[in-house]
């Protein structure tokens, strides 16, 4: 278990909207459904029993149909929504802060310096230029104009808007307006970004481009991002962790691979049944783990007949391969493109090898694919059976 302080932690959070919240909570504790609570009290159950932990640098996507509670949970992080019960803990200036009970001064400081939001409808002020919109948060912090301009220009360059700094929102396309929103969020250097369906109002091609750009930016800025989406493809593409919501509850959370291969409920299974596994699954979710591979003394057997044998060094890294009585060669492939660096008999690839790339490698060579961890140690084997299982969206046998 990591000793790192979580950036965001929801603990048994309930949120009820309406004047009869107490009665609604009582009904909730007795097992009443969301619809029953609404009918009896007029109160809307926005979140029920939500438990979720988000680690530093993680992109966590809250996923679900409209009205499932995604935005309700997101807005509890900076207390735009008030909790009826439970705790939302946020790491602020190196210490955990209970957002629901902290004083107003701490809440203002948290909203100003620790948490920043990117909205679906851009939320740009039409009388301000791009530069002035991007610097709004810094202005509210009281930062001097000279320092503000320097930081804002850095962030506008980051999102490719340097030449548009003196334009107004109506002069920009939708995708460019959303980039202004991203620059504004980045400018405050907040540790946490709350992104409430930020790309859903954009055309599909622009949305895909901004998703790619966000992932590239995240490699550099390493923020903790809580992202709301109703688009499963978007959630699977962006999220290190995905929490699927139904009727105000989280019904499953985990990696994209976990959810695709092992849906916890019929609702989740229906969500993922049309998902393309080529875009989601990686070797680590499909492989036969190294500990389950057959061995003969110091060698690992890579085929059913034992004709292909892998030699490991003292650190469990692939050191050589033998084909029958003769020596074979190891080639190395990248995780994304599925290209091997030289002719070989056995391929070595990172454990995060995409299923699409694994298929490309097998199609080109039909050689065994060894998967290694970040230290180069043998992690497992990805063969035909593992690839077929991934295409059928079946989890590996326990």
C-alpha positions in Angstrom: 0.0 0.0 0.0 1.3 3.5 -0.9 2.0 6.0 1.8 1.2 8.9 -0.6 -1.6 11.1 0.6 -4.6 10.8 -1.8 -5.4 14.0 -3.7 -9.2 13.5 -3.4 -11.1 11.0 -1.3 -14.8 10.6 -1.1 -16.0 8.7 2.0 -19.6 7.5 2.2 -20.8 10.7 0.5 -24.6 11.3 0.2 -25.9 14.4 -1.5 -29.6 15.3 -1.5 -31.2 18.3 -3.2 -34.5 19.5 -1.7 -36.1 20.8 1.5 -36.8 17.3 2.9 -33.3 16.0 2.9 -33.5 14.5 6.3 -36.5 12.4 5.4 -34.8 11.4 2.2 -31.7 10.2 4.1 -33.9 8.2 6.4 -35.6 6.5 3.4 -32.2 5.9 1.8 -31.0 4.1 5.0 -34.1 1.9 4.8 -33.3 0.8 1.2 -35.6 3.1 -0.7 -34.8 3.7 -4.4 -34.0 7.1 -5.9 -37.5 7.2 -7.6 -39.3 6.2 -4.3 -37.5 9.0 -2.5 -38.4 11.5 -5.1 -42.0 10.5 -5.1 -42.4 10.6 -1.3 -40.3 13.7 -0.5 -39.8 15.7 -3.7 -36.1 15.5 -2.9 -33.6 14.5 -5.5 -30.9 11.9 -4.6 -27.7 13.2 -6.3 -25.2 10.9 -4.7 -25.6 7.8 -2.5 -22.8 6.0 -0.6 -20.0 7.2 -2.8 -16.5 6.0 -2.0 -13.7 6.9 -4.3 -10.0 7.6 -3.9 -8.0 9.5 -6.5 -4.2 9.4 -6.3 -1.8 12.2 -7.3 -1.3 12.5 -11.1 -4.3 10.3 -11.9 -7.0 11.0 -14.4 -10.2 9.6 -12.9 -13.3 9.7 -15.1 -16.8 9.7 -13.7 -18.9 7.9 -16.3 -22.6 7.4 -16.7 -25.8 8.5 -18.3 -27.2 11.9 -17.8 -28.6 12.3 -14.3 -26.5 9.5 -12.9 -24.7 11.8 -10.4 -21.4 12.5 -12.1 -21.4 16.3 -12.0 -22.9 16.2 -8.5 -19.9 14.4 -7.2 -17.4 16.5 -9.1 -18.9 19.7 -7.6 -18.5 18.3 -4.1 -14.7 18.6 -4.4 -14.8 22.4 -4.1 -18.2 22.5 -2.2 -20.2 23.9 -5.1 -22.5 21.1 -3.9 -23.0 20.6 -0.2 -22.9 17.1 1.2 -25.8 15.8 3.2 -23.6 13.1 4.8 -20.1 11.8 4.5 -16.7 13.4 3.9 -14.8 14.7 0.9 -11.1 15.0 1.7 -8.8 17.1 -0.5 -5.1 17.4 -0.3 -4.5 21.2 0.1 -1.1 22.7 0.7 0.3 19.3 1.8 -2.4 18.4 4.3 -5.8 16.8 4.1 -8.8 19.2 4.3 -12.4 18.1 4.8 -14.1 20.3 2.3 -17.5 19.9 3.9 -16.5 21.3 7.3 -13.6 23.6 6.6 -13.9 27.3 7.4 -14.7 29.9 4.7 -11.1 31.2 4.5 -9.7 27.7 3.9 -12.4 27.0 1.3 -11.6 30.2 -0.5 -7.9 29.4 -0.5 -8.6 25.9 -1.8 -10.8 27.2 -4.6 -8.2 29.8 -5.5 -5.0 27.8 -5.4 -5.7 24.0 -5.3 -8.8 23.3 -7.4 -9.5 24.7 -10.9 -12.5 23.9 -13.2 -12.9 23.5 -16.9 -16.5 23.8 -18.0 -18.6 22.3 -20.8 -19.7 25.6 -22.2 -16.3 27.3 -22.0 -17.5 30.0 -19.5 -15.5 32.8 -21.2 -16.3 36.4 -20.5 -17.1 38.0 -23.9 -15.8 41.5 -23.1 -12.3 40.1 -22.2 -9.6 39.1 -24.6 -8.2 35.5 -24.7 -5.2 36.6 -22.5 -7.5 38.4 -20.0 -9.8 35.3 -19.8 -6.9 33.0 -19.3 -5.5 35.2 -16.5 -8.8 35.6 -14.6 -7.8 33.2 -11.8 -4.4 34.8 -11.3 -6.1 38.2 -11.2 -8.5 37.0 -8.5 -5.4 35.8 -6.6 -4.1 39.3 -6.7 -1.0 38.6 -8.8 0.7 41.7 -10.4 -0.1 42.3 -14.0 3.5 41.8 -15.2 3.8 38.3 -13.6 0.3 37.5 -14.7 1.0 38.2 -18.3 4.2 36.1 -18.3 2.4 33.1 -16.8 -0.6 33.4 -19.1 1.5 33.7 -22.2 3.3 30.5 -21.2 0.0 28.7 -20.8 -1.4 30.1 -24.1 1.7 28.8 -25.8 1.2 25.4 -24.2 -2.3 25.1 -25.8 -1.3 26.7 -29.1 -3.0 30.1 -28.8 -0.2 32.5 -28.7 -1.3 34.3 -31.9 -4.8 34.6 -30.6 -4.0 36.2 -27.2 -5.6 39.6 -28.1 -8.7 38.2 -29.8 -12.1 37.9 -28.2 -14.1 34.7 -27.6 -16.5 35.3 -30.5 -13.5 35.3 -32.9 -12.5 31.8 -31.9 -13.8 28.4 -32.9 -15.4 26.1 -30.2 -12.2 24.1 -29.9 -10.1 27.2 -29.5 -12.5 28.6 -26.9 -12.1 25.3 -24.9 -8.3 25.7 -25.2 -8.7 29.1 -23.5 -10.5 27.3 -20.7 -7.7 24.8 -20.4 -5.1 27.6 -20.3 -7.1 29.4 -17.6 -7.1 26.2 -15.5 -3.4 25.6 -16.0 -2.5 29.2 -15.3 -3.3 29.0 -11.6 -1.0 25.9 -11.2 -3.7 24.2 -9.3 -3.0 20.6 -8.3 -6.5 19.5 -9.1 -8.4 20.0 -12.3 -12.2 19.4 -12.3 -13.4 18.9 -15.9 -17.1 18.7 -16.4 -17.8 17.2 -19.8 -15.4 19.8 -21.3 -15.3 18.4 -24.8 -18.9 17.2 -25.3 -20.1 20.4 -27.0 -17.4 20.0 -29.7 -17.4 18.3 -33.1 -16.1 14.7 -33.0 -12.8 15.5 -34.8 -12.1 18.5 -32.6 -13.0 16.5 -29.5 -10.6 13.7 -30.4 -7.8 16.2 -31.0 -8.3 17.9 -27.7 -8.4 14.5 -25.9 -5.0 13.7 -27.5 -3.7 17.1 -26.5 -4.9 16.7 -22.9 -3.0 13.4 -22.7 0.1 14.9 -24.1 -0.1 17.9 -21.7 -0.7 15.5 -18.8 2.6 13.8 -19.4 4.2 17.1 -18.7 2.1 18.8 -16.0 1.0 15.6 -14.1 -2.1 17.1 -12.5 -4.8 15.2 -10.7 -7.8 15.3 -13.0 -11.4 14.4 -12.1 -13.2 14.2 -15.5 -16.9 13.8 -16.1 -18.1 12.2 -19.3 -21.1 10.3 -20.7 -18.9 9.0 -23.6 -17.5 5.6 -22.9 -14.8 5.9 -25.7 -13.6 9.1 -24.1 -13.6 7.6 -20.6 -11.7 4.6 -21.8 -9.2 6.7 -23.6 -8.5 9.2 -20.9 -9.0 7.5 -17.6 -6.4 5.8 -15.5 -9.4 4.9 -13.3 -13.0 4.9 -14.3 -16.0 5.1 -12.0 -19.3 4.1 -13.6 -22.4 5.7 -11.9 -26.0 4.6 -12.0 -28.8 6.3 -10.1 -26.4 8.3 -7.9 -24.2 5.3 -7.0 -20.9 4.1 -8.2 -21.6 0.6 -9.5 -18.0 -0.2 -10.6 -14.6 1.4 -10.6 -11.3 0.3 -11.9 -9.0 0.5 -14.9 -10.5 0.5 -18.4 -9.2 -3.1 -18.8 -10.9 -4.2 -15.5 -14.2 -2.8 -16.6 -14.1 -4.1 -20.1 -13.0 -7.6 -19.2 -15.0 -8.0 -16.0 -18.2 -5.9 -15.9 -19.7 -6.0 -12.4 -23.4 -5.6 -13.3 -25.7 -6.0 -16.3 -25.8 -2.2 -16.5 -22.0 -2.0 -16.9 -22.0 -5.0 -19.3 -24.5 -3.2 -21.5 -22.3 -0.1 -21.4 -19.2 -1.9 -22.6 -20.6 -4.5 -25.0 -20.0 -2.4 -28.1 -16.6 -1.1 -27.0 -13.7 -1.8 -29.3 -11.1 -3.8 -27.3 -8.3 -2.9 -29.7 -8.4 0.7 -28.4 -8.4 -0.3 -24.7 -6.7 -3.5 -23.8 -3.0 -3.8 -23.1 -0.8 -6.8 -22.7 -0.7 -6.6 -18.9 -4.5 -7.3 -18.8 -4.2 -10.3 -21.2 -0.9 -12.0 -20.7 -0.1 -15.3 -19.1 1.9 -14.1 -16.0 5.5 -15.2 -15.8 4.8 -17.3 -12.7 2.4 -19.5 -14.6 4.7 -20.3 -17.5 6.2 -23.8 -17.7 9.9 -24.1 -16.8 12.7 -26.6 -17.3 15.4 -25.8 -14.9 16.7 -22.3 -15.6 14.7 -21.9 -18.9 11.2 -20.8 -19.6 9.2 -22.9 -22.2 7.5 -20.6 -24.7 5.6 -23.1 -26.8 3.6 -26.3 -26.1 6.4 -28.6 -27.4 9.1 -26.9 -25.4 11.1 -26.3 -28.6 11.4 -22.5 -27.9 13.2 -21.8 -24.6 13.9 -18.5 -23.0 17.0 -17.9 -20.9 16.8 -15.3 -18.1 19.6 -13.4 -16.4 19.9 -13.1 -12.6 17.4 -10.2 -12.5 14.8 -12.2 -14.5 15.4 -10.2 -17.7 15.3 -12.0 -21.0 18.9 -12.8 -21.9 18.7 -15.3 -24.8 16.5 -17.8 -26.6 17.1 -21.2 -28.0 15.1 -22.8 -30.9 15.6 -26.6 -30.6 19.3 -27.2 -30.5 20.3 -23.8 -31.9 20.5 -20.2 -30.7 17.7 -17.8 -31.6 17.4 -14.0 -31.5 15.4 -11.6 -29.5 13.9 -8.5 -31.1 12.3 -5.5 -29.3 9.0 -3.8 -30.2 7.4 -0.5 -29.0 4.1 -0.4 -27.2 2.1 1.6 -29.6 3.0 0.9 -33.2 3.6 -2.8 -33.2 7.0 -2.7 -35.0 10.0 -4.8 -34.2 13.5 -3.4 -34.4 15.1 -6.3 -36.3 14.4 -9.8 -37.7 14.1 -12.2 -34.7 12.7 -15.4 -33.3 11.1 -14.0 -30.2 9.7 -10.5 -29.6 10.3 -8.5 -26.3 7.7 -5.7 -25.7 6.6 -3.5 -22.8 3.8 -4.9 -20.7 1.6 -2.0 -21.7 1.7 -3.2 -25.3 -1.7 -2.4 -26.9 -3.8 -5.2 -28.2 -3.8 -3.6 -31.7 0.0 -3.6 -31.7 0.1 -7.2 -30.5 -2.1 -8.3 -33.4 0.1 -6.4 -35.8 3.2 -8.1 -34.4 1.7 -11.6 -34.6 0.5 -10.9 -38.2 4.0 -9.8 -39.3 6.0 -12.5 -37.6 3.8 -15.1 -35.7 6.6 -15.1 -33.1 6.0 -15.4 -29.3 5.7 -12.0 -27.6 7.4 -11.6 -24.2 6.1 -8.8 -22.1 8.5 -7.1 -19.7 8.0 -4.6 -16.8 9.6 -1.2 -16.6 12.8 -2.8 -15.2 13.0 -5.2 -18.1 12.0 -8.2 -16.1 9.8 -10.9 -17.6 6.2 -10.1 -16.8 4.3 -12.6 -19.0 3.6 -14.1 -22.4 1.1 -12.8 -25.0 0.2 -15.5 -27.5 -2.7 -16.4 -29.8 -4.9 -17.5 -27.0 -4.4 -14.3 -25.1 -5.1 -12.2 -28.2 -8.3 -14.1 -29.0 -9.5 -13.8 -25.4 -9.0 -10.0 -25.6 -10.9 -9.8 -28.8 -13.8 -11.7 -27.1 -13.5 -9.4 -24.1 -12.9 -12.3 -21.7 -10.8 -12.0 -18.6 -7.8 -14.2 -18.0 -8.6 -17.4 -16.0 -7.8 -17.0 -12.3 
